[in-house]
Amino acid sequence: MDAFTYLPAEIILSVVENLDDANDIRSLSKTGSKTYHTCVPALFSSVHFKTYPALEQFLHAVPRSYLRHIQSLDVSTLSSPCPHNTHSLVSLLSSCSRLEKLDLKLAGCPGIEILSAFSPQSGNAFLTTLKHLSLSNCLSEQDSPVSERLAVYIASSLPNLYSLSLSRITRSSMHAQDLVYSYPCIPTVINDDDIPDHPVAGSHLNLPSLLRIASLKRLSIKDTHLGDPEWEGSSLMEEEECELDCLELGGHCLESEYENGMAVMKILNVVGKSVRELSLATALPPLPPSPTLQSSPPSPTSSLFSFASSWDGETASSVPATPTIITQENGRNITNLHIGPYVSLESLSDTLSHLSSSPIESTSISCFNPDLEDVSKNVEDFLSLRVCRVDPFYASLKHVDVVVVSESGSDSGCGMDRDGTKDEGPVRELAEFCWDLGLVCRLRHGASEDDDYHDDDDDNDVRTEEGRVKEWNGCAFLDLKTS
């Protein structure tokens, strides 16, 4: 190893760049002072603080010149003795001149001074390099809310923002007067009038203003109230600047499923024309009963209509009509659809039907293990409409994936029955039916409900417990994996 330290710095740097494991880089840095200084950029390229005191200790122990190497920063303000004091966080951000990805897990709303780091007049270099931003509230929004005005101010200050993720952000009473003293009681922030007008966005710091960020391509809003009427305002549709490629939406837990679904449809009405990948964590509203289907004679797929309506015996006249907002015009580019595990089985058919005019090629439906059999049967009944319908109905569909997730994020026997064999019977029936329709069906096990789903692998085979590859009925189209 002594001879290694005498190598030119360029060769050592080339070795470091080919090391993917942070532990390997850390071990290499301990071989000598020259090697250590060569490893510094790689050692500090990604930094994660689980608590706010850890951040403060880091600033006291690490030379400030090292902070310019940080490209990915994950900060949690939990365990802060004074949650509103963000002086250390501002100091850290001001020194990260090459920052590209920032994940802020806030323990309630931080102090107003945090905006000084994101002010366009601050001259901070990271404002132009930051492309991926995630803001989430780790605490209850009833007790420690994070205002939408703060989130929109920060996002609007990043001219090259590409990806934005917001979770558990609370509406501001300045933009949500209809929620004040309303039922159900949706929390609102009433003391955020000290957040100044943004130099670019102005005083409109509500969630719909995010669509004015021209560089934004990926937007995720989860566990947040989406009922702002400005989502469907004519002024917003005229001023919309961004063209989203990927959109993920999830409603508020205290709002009704119907209202959450209507809010999602209004947003899709504005941005749906450019979205190619859509993820839904809430169901879309029920479709009105079809007179054609009601008058048709019984068919082998009649079981579909036992769950196609989510009104549980109510008559059509007792339910307000739901317009199909997601038309061919504003949903024409959606090719990938992901349905979250909290979409109820009763609403699954209507949710999929709303998007039937889009050229969807791949759809993944997540569920918890106890719901696997019901979800498989419901999807099979829904796909029967490809045969029954005369008009184009999911004509571009090629892949159907069923993703079994666990609430805890661990496998915990997911997809295993009592004798240890995988409960793949219902999915095998769905896969056989998909094969008859010319579709590929796959089953995934062991993912967490919070994990992003990625289909990186084109193998469509059944793997037995012994790890052998086995074809079933001559068709290799079902992939059972436990991660």
RODO-2510 file (C-alpha; in nm, 4 decimals, decimal comma):
residues 483
     n   res          X          Y          Z
     1     m     0,0000     0,0000     0,0000
     2     d     0,3009     0,2319     0,0522
     3     a     0,3779     0,2034    -0,3180
     4     f     0,0160     0,2956    -0,3985
     5     t     0,0470     0,6300    -0,2227
     6     y     0,3344     0,7279    -0,4535
     7     l     0,1158     0,6970    -0,7620
     8     p     0,0166     1,0213    -0,9369
     9     a    -0,2980     1,1854    -0,7998
    10     e    -0,4743     1,1344    -1,1341
    11     i    -0,4403     0,7549    -1,1077
    12     i    -0,5565     0,7508    -0,7454
    13     l    -0,8522     0,9696    -0,8422
    14     s    -0,9404     0,7287    -1,1228
    15     v    -0,9422     0,4420    -0,8715
    16     v    -1,1665     0,6392    -0,6349
    17     e    -1,4135     0,7200    -0,9122
    18     n    -1,4558     0,3477    -0,9831
    19     l    -1,5426     0,2634    -0,6220
    20     d    -1,9189     0,2501    -0,5663
    21     d    -1,9218     0,1511    -0,1999
    22     a    -1,8745     0,4395     0,0450
    23     n    -1,7069     0,2031     0,2924
    24     d    -1,4434     0,1140     0,0317
    25     i    -1,3717     0,4814    -0,0298
    26     r    -1,3482     0,5433     0,3435
    27     s    -1,1034     0,2552     0,3856
    28     l    -0,8904     0,3768     0,0958
    29     s    -0,8750     0,7289     0,2414
    30     k    -0,7067     0,5926     0,5553
    31     t    -0,4000     0,4659     0,3702
    32     g    -0,2215     0,7995     0,3744
    33     s    -0,2620     1,1770     0,3781
    34     k    -0,2194     1,2088     0,0001
    35     t    -0,4837     0,9442    -0,0621
    36     y    -0,7125     1,1063     0,1937
    37     h    -0,7073     1,4440     0,0202
    38     t    -0,7731     1,2718    -0,3119
    39     c    -1,0742     1,0929    -0,1603
    40     v    -1,2236     1,4056     0,0007
    41     p    -1,4548     1,4940    -0,2939
    42     a    -1,5949     1,1402    -0,2992
    43     l    -1,6211     1,1172     0,0810
    44     f    -1,8302     1,4323     0,1054
    45     s    -2,0292     1,4055    -0,2175
    46     s    -2,3293     1,2643    -0,0298
    47     v    -2,4050     1,3643     0,3311
    48     h    -2,6939     1,2486     0,5497
    49     f    -2,7926     1,3924     0,8890
    50     k    -3,0541     1,1983     1,0869
    51     t    -3,0850     1,4699     1,3537
    52     y    -3,0212     1,8422     1,3734
    53     p    -2,7534     1,8099     1,6482
    54     a    -2,5576     1,5835     1,4110
    55     l    -2,5563     1,8656     1,1559
    56     e    -2,4231     2,1118     1,4128
    57     q    -2,1479     1,8710     1,5192
    58     f    -2,0550     1,8232     1,1541
    59     l    -2,0096     2,1978     1,1024
    60     h    -1,7832     2,2198     1,4066
    61     a    -1,5646     1,9250     1,3048
    62     v    -1,5363     1,9523     0,9235
    63     p    -1,3348     2,2250     0,7472
    64     r    -1,5660     2,4620     0,5600
    65     s    -1,3657     2,4141     0,2411
    66     y    -1,4875     2,0528     0,2281
    67     l    -1,8522     2,1589     0,2061
    68     r    -1,8187     2,2646    -0,1565
    69     h    -1,7902     1,8950    -0,2509
    70     i    -2,1405     1,8114    -0,1238
    71     q    -2,3678     1,7221    -0,4153
    72     s    -2,6426     1,5318    -0,2305
    73     l    -2,7664     1,6488     0,1101
    74     d    -3,0243     1,4769     0,3316
    75     v    -3,1118     1,6767     0,6449
    76     s    -3,3572     1,6072     0,9249
    77     t    -3,4335     1,8778     1,1812
    78     l    -3,5600     1,6263     1,4368
    79     s    -3,4253     1,6536     1,7926
    80     s    -3,3516     2,0201     1,7488
    81     p    -3,3645     2,2035     2,0846
    82     c    -3,5194     2,4980     1,8990
    83     p    -3,6925     2,3856     1,5760
    84     h    -3,7355     2,7438     1,4534
    85     n    -3,3611     2,8129     1,4784
    86     t    -3,2140     2,7148     1,1418
    87     h    -2,8917     2,9163     1,1549
    88     s    -2,6723     2,6064     1,1174
    89     l    -2,8767     2,4792     0,8225
    90     v    -2,8531     2,8157     0,6475
    91     s    -2,4789     2,8230     0,7087
    92     l    -2,4403     2,4737     0,5604
    93     l    -2,6493     2,5488     0,2518
    94     s    -2,4604     2,8702     0,1850
    95     s    -2,1358     2,6718     0,1579
    96     c    -2,2666     2,3953    -0,0719
    97     s    -2,1761     2,5526    -0,4052
    98     r    -2,2202     2,2254    -0,6030
    99     l    -2,5388     2,0967    -0,4415
   100     e    -2,7626     1,9077    -0,6858
   101     k    -3,0017     1,7157    -0,4594
   102     l    -3,1564     1,8352    -0,1330
   103     d    -3,3895     1,6374     0,0937
   104     l    -3,5275     1,8372     0,3879
   105     k    -3,7192     1,6421     0,6523
   106     l    -3,8577     1,9214     0,8678
   107     a    -3,9774     1,8908     1,2264
   108     g    -4,2451     2,1509     1,1755
   109     c    -4,2087     2,4879     1,0086
   110     p    -3,8537     2,6277     1,0354
   111     g    -3,7754     2,9896     1,1137
   112     i    -3,8194     3,2584     0,8537
   113     e    -3,4425     3,2961     0,8302
   114     i    -3,4218     2,9794     0,6206
   115     l    -3,5537     3,1839     0,3290
   116     s    -3,2313     3,3870     0,3321
   117     a    -3,0489     3,0837     0,1929
   118     f    -3,2981     3,0585    -0,0954
   119     s    -3,3408     3,4260    -0,1701
   120     p    -3,2394     3,5110    -0,5303
   121     q    -3,0552     3,8145    -0,3896
   122     s    -2,8399     3,5963    -0,1629
   123     g    -2,6070     3,5011    -0,4476
   124     n    -2,5729     3,1436    -0,3191
   125     a    -2,4243     2,9239    -0,5910
   126     f    -2,6396     2,6201    -0,5075
   127     l    -2,9520     2,8029    -0,6249
   128     t    -2,8483     2,7402    -0,9850
   129     t    -2,7025     2,3897    -0,9381
   130     l    -2,9874     2,2394    -0,7307
   131     k    -3,2112     2,0240    -0,9526
   132     h    -3,3819     1,7817    -0,7145
   133     l    -3,5696     1,9050    -0,4062
   134     s    -3,7720     1,7107    -0,1507
   135     l    -3,9611     1,8762     0,1355
   136     s    -4,1526     1,6757     0,3950
   137     n    -4,2938     1,7298     0,7415
   138     c    -4,1920     1,4628     0,9922
   139     l    -4,4413     1,5756     1,2577
   140     s    -4,8173     1,6063     1,2788
   141     e    -4,9485     1,8972     1,0744
   142     q    -5,2099     1,9647     1,3436
   143     d    -4,9337     2,0582     1,5894
   144     s    -4,6355     2,1528     1,3698
   145     p    -4,7446     2,2396     1,0167
   146     v    -4,5178     2,3339     0,7258
   147     s    -4,6808     2,6074     0,5196
   148     e    -4,7348     2,5764     0,1456
   149     r    -4,6114     2,9357     0,1152
   150     l    -4,2703     2,8316     0,2498
   151     a    -4,2495     2,5325     0,0142
   152     v    -4,3521     2,7315    -0,2938
   153     y    -4,1132     3,0175    -0,2063
   154     i    -3,8195     2,7754    -0,1834
   155     a    -3,9115     2,5899    -0,5036
   156     s    -3,9636     2,9129    -0,6984
   157     s    -3,6119     3,0274    -0,6049
   158     l    -3,4466     2,7425    -0,7959
   159     p    -3,4245     2,8344    -1,1670
   160     n    -3,3057     2,4882    -1,2748
   161     l    -3,5354     2,2782    -1,0557
   162     y    -3,6108     1,9497    -1,2351
   163     s    -3,7722     1,7315    -0,9686
   164     l    -3,9869     1,8401    -0,6723
   165     s    -4,1388     1,6195    -0,4023
   166     l    -4,3716     1,7560    -0,1336
   167     s    -4,5141     1,5490     0,1494
   168     r    -4,7475     1,6539     0,4293
   169     i    -4,7423     2,0217     0,3382
   170     t    -5,0193     2,2277     0,4992
   171     r    -5,2401     2,4741     0,3141
   172     s    -5,2140     2,8408     0,4105
   173     s    -5,5235     3,0234     0,5327
   174     m    -5,4203     3,3112     0,3045
   175     h    -5,4971     3,0872     0,0049
   176     a    -5,7535     2,8510     0,1602
   177     q    -6,0207     3,0629     0,3269
   178     d    -6,2752     2,7947     0,2384
   179     l    -6,1030     2,5497     0,4743
   180     v    -6,1158     2,7758     0,7805
   181     y    -6,3907     2,6570     1,0174
   182     s    -6,5068     2,4006     0,7621
   183     y    -6,5894     2,0332     0,8001
   184     p    -6,4012     1,8065     0,7799
   185     c    -6,1486     2,0100     0,9731
   186     i    -5,8492     2,0305     0,7379
   187     p    -5,5498     2,1914     0,9181
   188     t    -5,4385     2,5280     0,7837
   189     v    -5,1523     2,7627     0,8721
   190     i    -5,2717     3,0984     1,0029
   191     n    -4,9453     3,2679     1,1007
   192     d    -4,7417     3,2553     0,7796
   193     d    -4,8072     3,6106     0,6652
   194     d    -4,4466     3,6926     0,7580
   195     i    -4,3278     3,5016     0,4490
   196     p    -4,2528     3,7824     0,2038
   197     d    -4,3584     3,8015    -0,1580
   198     h    -4,1235     3,6169    -0,3900
   199     p    -3,9214     3,8339    -0,6319
   200     v    -4,0418     3,6168    -0,9226
   201     a    -4,3599     3,4396    -0,8092
   202     g    -4,4965     3,7430    -0,6255
   203     s    -4,7648     3,6996    -0,3604
   204     h    -4,9225     3,3883    -0,5163
   205     l    -4,7378     3,1271    -0,3127
   206     n    -5,0028     2,8573    -0,3253
   207     l    -4,9491     2,5074    -0,4641
   208     p    -5,0875     2,5774    -0,8155
   209     s    -4,8102     2,8368    -0,8576
   210     l    -4,5638     2,5483    -0,8851
   211     l    -4,6753     2,5046    -1,2449
   212     r    -4,5106     2,8359    -1,3283
   213     i    -4,1631     2,6859    -1,2702
   214     a    -4,0566     2,6398    -1,6311
   215     s    -3,7782     2,3875    -1,5643
   216     l    -3,9949     2,1516    -1,3542
   217     k    -4,0418     1,8052    -1,5112
   218     r    -4,1214     1,5752    -1,2170
   219     l    -4,3724     1,6686    -0,9459
   220     s    -4,4868     1,4641    -0,6467
   221     i    -4,7438     1,5901    -0,3940
   222     k    -4,8505     1,3401    -0,1286
   223     d    -5,0476     1,3583     0,1974
   224     t    -5,1408     1,7158     0,1119
   225     h    -5,4747     1,8849     0,0518
   226     l    -5,5160     1,9417    -0,3223
   227     g    -5,8503     2,1234    -0,3251
   228     d    -5,7233     2,4683    -0,4239
   229     p    -5,9747     2,6082    -0,6789
   230     e    -5,6900     2,7763    -0,8675
   231     w    -5,5829     2,4379    -1,0036
   232     e    -5,8615     2,4743    -1,2575
   233     g    -5,8541     2,8531    -1,2940
   234     s    -5,8420     2,9938    -1,6440
   235     s    -5,5530     3,2240    -1,5508
   236     l    -5,3408     2,9267    -1,4433
   237     m    -5,4096     2,7411    -1,7682
   238     e    -5,2998     3,0471    -1,9639
   239     e    -4,9859     3,1108    -1,7549
   240     e    -4,8721     2,7480    -1,7165
   241     e    -4,5053     2,7270    -1,8105
   242     c    -4,3798     2,3825    -1,7071
   243     e    -4,4395     2,0640    -1,9046
   244     l    -4,4395     1,7786    -1,6557
   245     d    -4,3145     1,4358    -1,7629
   246     c    -4,3858     1,2568    -1,4344
   247     l    -4,6659     1,3336    -1,1878
   248     e    -4,7476     1,1686    -0,8545
   249     l    -5,0547     1,2744    -0,6579
   250     g    -5,2002     1,1648    -0,3263
   251     g    -5,4840     1,3293    -0,1376
   252     h    -5,5322     1,4331     0,2221
   253     c    -5,6222     1,1706     0,4819
   254     l    -5,8937     1,3906     0,6396
   255     e    -6,0649     1,4658     0,3081
   256     s    -6,3186     1,2321     0,1514
   257     e    -6,2090     0,9967    -0,1257
   258     y    -6,4469     1,1683    -0,3653
   259     e    -6,3052     1,5169    -0,2998
   260     n    -5,9478     1,3886    -0,3249
   261     g    -6,0302     1,2252    -0,6565
   262     m    -6,1980     1,5360    -0,7953
   263     a    -5,8951     1,7465    -0,6988
   264     v    -5,6636     1,5054    -0,8800
   265     m    -5,8795     1,5175    -1,1915
   266     k    -5,8714     1,8978    -1,1940
   267     i    -5,4931     1,8938    -1,1789
   268     l    -5,4744     1,6415    -1,4616
   269     n    -5,7032     1,8628    -1,6627
   270     v    -5,4297     2,1284    -1,6561
   271     v    -5,1076     1,9283    -1,6877
   272     g    -5,2243     1,5943    -1,8293
   273     k    -5,1373     1,6798    -2,1882
   274     s    -4,7618     1,6545    -2,1180
   275     v    -4,7515     1,3852    -1,8454
   276     r    -4,6075     1,0505    -1,9569
   277     e    -4,5865     0,8746    -1,6194
   278     l    -4,8678     0,9050    -1,3645
   279     s    -4,8768     0,7697    -1,0081
   280     l    -5,2001     0,7828    -0,8097
   281     a    -5,2191     0,7286    -0,4349
   282     t    -5,5890     0,8147    -0,4260
   283     a    -5,8871     0,6879    -0,6229
   284     l    -6,0591     0,8877    -0,8943
   285     p    -6,4343     0,9555    -0,8541
   286     p    -6,6880     0,6943    -0,9658
   287     l    -6,8125     0,7023    -1,3207
   288     p    -7,1892     0,7303    -1,3814
   289     p    -7,3567     0,4010    -1,4748
   290     s    -7,3477     0,3235    -1,8459
   291     p    -7,6962     0,2716    -1,9974
   292     t    -7,5387     0,0479    -2,2621
   293     l    -7,3899    -0,1841    -2,0047
   294     q    -7,7064    -0,1919    -1,7955
   295     s    -7,9230    -0,2954    -2,0916
   296     s    -7,6865    -0,5558    -2,2291
   297     p    -7,7543    -0,9243    -2,1595
   298     p    -7,5506    -1,1128    -1,8991
   299     s    -7,2013    -1,2050    -2,0081
   300     p    -6,9110    -1,4037    -1,8665
   301     t    -6,7692    -1,0749    -1,7409
   302     s    -7,0814    -0,9723    -1,5499
   303     s    -6,8916    -1,0095    -1,2234
   304     l    -6,7108    -0,6901    -1,3123
   305     f    -7,0175    -0,4814    -1,2576
   306     s    -7,0550    -0,5995    -0,9017
   307     f    -6,7678    -0,3729    -0,8074
   308     a    -6,7585    -0,1237    -1,0942
   309     s    -6,9705     0,1166    -0,8919
   310     s    -6,8424     0,2348    -0,5539
   311     w    -7,1781     0,3612    -0,4312
   312     d    -7,2778     0,0431    -0,2448
   313     g    -7,6418     0,0250    -0,3468
   314     e    -7,7117     0,3946    -0,3899
   315     t    -7,9049     0,4976    -0,6950
   316     a    -7,7445     0,7010    -0,9678
   317     s    -7,9734     0,9963    -0,8964
   318     s    -7,8464     1,0251    -0,5380
   319     v    -7,4862     1,0736    -0,6469
   320     p    -7,3640     1,3880    -0,8252
   321     a    -7,2633     1,3290    -1,1829
   322     t    -6,8900     1,3014    -1,2347
   323     p    -6,7619     1,4390    -1,5633
   324     t    -6,4840     1,2440    -1,7283
   325     i    -6,2278     1,5226    -1,7196
   326     i    -5,9392     1,3026    -1,8314
   327     t    -6,0131     1,3039    -2,2024
   328     q    -5,8055     1,2076    -2,5020
   329     e    -5,6867     1,5683    -2,5286
   330     n    -5,5414     1,6148    -2,1791
   331     g    -5,4345     1,2557    -2,1115
   332     r    -5,2991     1,1660    -2,4524
   333     n    -4,9346     1,1116    -2,3538
   334     i    -4,9695     0,8951    -2,0406
   335     t    -4,7845     0,5718    -2,1147
   336     n    -4,7025     0,4484    -1,7616
   337     l    -4,9598     0,4266    -1,4842
   338     h    -4,8976     0,3332    -1,1203
   339     i    -5,1818     0,2742    -0,8734
   340     g    -5,0965     0,2912    -0,5012
   341     p    -5,2000     0,0342    -0,2386
   342     y    -5,4464     0,2676    -0,0662
   343     v    -5,6783     0,2899    -0,3649
   344     s    -5,9827     0,0916    -0,2554
   345     l    -6,0870    -0,2193    -0,4463
   346     e    -6,4305    -0,0679    -0,5061
   347     s    -6,2726     0,2319    -0,6810
   348     l    -6,0100     0,0483    -0,8831
   349     s    -6,2269    -0,0097    -1,1888
   350     d    -6,3478     0,3512    -1,2096
   351     t    -5,9959     0,4845    -1,1607
   352     l    -5,8662     0,2778    -1,4506
   353     s    -6,1673     0,3626    -1,6683
   354     h    -6,1028     0,7363    -1,6361
   355     l    -5,7690     0,6848    -1,8138
   356     s    -5,8874     0,4420    -2,0820
   357     s    -5,8360     0,6918    -2,3660
   358     s    -5,4661     0,7414    -2,2848
   359     p    -5,2021     0,5382    -2,4735
   360     i    -5,1017     0,3500    -2,1578
   361     e    -4,8477     0,0771    -2,2313
   362     s    -4,7589    -0,0312    -1,8775
   363     t    -4,9571    -0,0262    -1,5558
   364     s    -4,8565    -0,1393    -1,2080
   365     i    -5,1089    -0,1908    -0,9300
   366     s    -4,9756    -0,2035    -0,5742
   367     c    -5,1560    -0,3835    -0,2963
   368     f    -5,0993    -0,5348     0,0449
   369     n    -5,0676    -0,9096     0,0701
   370     p    -5,4195    -0,9763     0,2118
   371     d    -5,5670    -0,7966    -0,0907
   372     l    -5,3652    -0,9845    -0,3526
   373     e    -5,6393    -1,2303    -0,4484
   374     d    -5,9119    -0,9642    -0,4731
   375     v    -5,6920    -0,7260    -0,6705
   376     s    -5,5953    -1,0000    -0,9161
   377     k    -5,9584    -1,0940    -0,9771
   378     n    -6,0657    -0,7316    -1,0129
   379     v    -5,7924    -0,6580    -1,2643
   380     e    -5,8869    -0,9693    -1,4611
   381     d    -6,2523    -0,8616    -1,4720
   382     f    -6,1546    -0,5108    -1,5743
   383     l    -5,9346    -0,6335    -1,8572
   384     s    -6,2334    -0,8262    -1,9893
   385     l    -6,3628    -0,4939    -2,1160
   386     r    -6,0922    -0,5044    -2,3848
   387     v    -6,3002    -0,7814    -2,5408
   388     c    -6,6442    -0,6356    -2,4726
   389     r    -6,5876    -0,2738    -2,5704
   390     v    -6,6161    -0,1613    -2,9315
   391     d    -6,4289     0,1678    -2,8821
   392     p    -6,0496     0,1646    -2,8155
   393     f    -6,0019     0,0612    -2,4536
   394     y    -5,6422     0,0397    -2,3308
   395     a    -5,5493    -0,0496    -2,6866
   396     s    -5,1774     0,0198    -2,6278
   397     l    -5,1481    -0,1815    -2,3062
   398     k    -4,8587    -0,4298    -2,3020
   399     h    -4,7598    -0,4861    -1,9385
   400     v    -4,9664    -0,5408    -1,6222
   401     d    -4,7680    -0,5606    -1,2975
   402     v    -4,9059    -0,6486    -0,9541
   403     v    -4,6758    -0,5147    -0,6807
   404     v    -4,7179    -0,6537    -0,3276
   405     v    -4,5944    -0,4053    -0,0684
   406     s    -4,5605    -0,4162     0,3081
   407     e    -4,6526    -0,1304     0,5370
   408     s    -4,3397    -0,1776     0,7482
   409     g    -4,1084    -0,1678     0,4476
   410     s    -3,9719    -0,5179     0,5212
   411     d    -4,0609    -0,8439     0,3540
   412     s    -4,2115    -1,0029     0,6673
   413     g    -4,3286    -1,3070     0,4795
   414     c    -4,4981    -1,1060     0,2101
   415     g    -4,6471    -1,3325    -0,0514
   416     m    -4,5890    -1,6492     0,1515
   417     d    -4,8594    -1,8750     0,2828
   418     r    -4,8377    -2,0855     0,5975
   419     d    -4,6472    -2,3753     0,4451
   420     g    -4,3857    -2,1383     0,2999
   421     t    -4,4937    -2,1562    -0,0646
   422     k    -4,5697    -1,8451    -0,2601
   423     d    -4,9397    -1,7698    -0,2933
   424     e    -4,9285    -1,7117    -0,6674
   425     g    -5,2528    -1,8871    -0,7618
   426     p    -5,4697    -1,5765    -0,8200
   427     v    -5,1925    -1,4022    -1,0091
   428     r    -5,1316    -1,7113    -1,2236
   429     e    -5,4949    -1,6981    -1,3311
   430     l    -5,4556    -1,3286    -1,4105
   431     a    -5,1317    -1,3984    -1,5978
   432     e    -5,2976    -1,6726    -1,8040
   433     f    -5,5803    -1,4364    -1,8926
   434     c    -5,3312    -1,1622    -1,9856
   435     w    -5,1474    -1,4080    -2,2066
   436     d    -5,4705    -1,4743    -2,3955
   437     l    -5,5005    -1,0981    -2,4493
   438     g    -5,1392    -1,0677    -2,5656
   439     l    -5,0272    -0,8948    -2,2430
   440     v    -4,7343    -0,9563    -2,0092
   441     c    -4,8223    -0,9956    -1,6401
   442     r    -4,5687    -0,9868    -1,3573
   443     l    -4,5791    -1,0107    -0,9795
   444     r    -4,3320    -0,8312    -0,7511
   445     h    -4,2875    -0,9038    -0,3811
   446     g    -4,1198    -0,7391    -0,0860
   447     a    -4,1254    -0,3683    -0,1792
   448     s    -4,2201    -0,0957     0,0647
   449     e    -4,5227     0,1212     0,0044
   450     d    -4,2957     0,4272     0,0106
   451     d    -4,0463     0,2906    -0,2391
   452     d    -4,0518     0,3995    -0,5985
   453     y    -4,1295     0,1190    -0,8374
   454     h    -3,8725     0,0575    -1,1090
   455     d    -3,8901    -0,2128    -1,3700
   456     d    -3,5234    -0,2646    -1,4440
   457     d    -3,5425    -0,6214    -1,5516
   458     d    -3,6889    -0,7810    -1,8578
   459     d    -3,6894    -1,1399    -1,7276
   460     n    -4,0446    -1,2666    -1,7078
   461     d    -3,9951    -1,6088    -1,5527
   462     v    -4,1264    -1,7956    -1,2538
   463     r    -3,8570    -1,8610    -0,9935
   464     t    -3,9150    -2,1455    -0,7512
   465     e    -3,8004    -2,1521    -0,3886
   466     e    -3,4853    -2,3366    -0,4965
   467     g    -3,4002    -2,0515    -0,7361
   468     r    -3,4560    -2,2587    -1,0513
   469     v    -3,6213    -2,1013    -1,3490
   470     k    -3,9451    -2,2769    -1,4416
   471     e    -4,1881    -2,2198    -1,7250
   472     w    -4,5560    -2,2553    -1,6498
   473     n    -4,7912    -2,3837    -1,9184
   474     g    -4,5231    -2,3054    -2,1765
   475     c    -4,5424    -1,9305    -2,1068
   476     a    -4,2633    -1,7359    -1,9348
   477     f    -4,4509    -1,4218    -1,8415
   478     l    -4,4726    -1,4218    -1,4625
   479     d    -4,1813    -1,2996    -1,2497
   480     l    -4,1953    -1,3744    -0,8779
   481     k    -3,9211    -1,2029    -0,6817
   482     t    -3,8692    -1,1132    -0,3177
   483     s    -3,6336    -0,8216    -0,2635
***
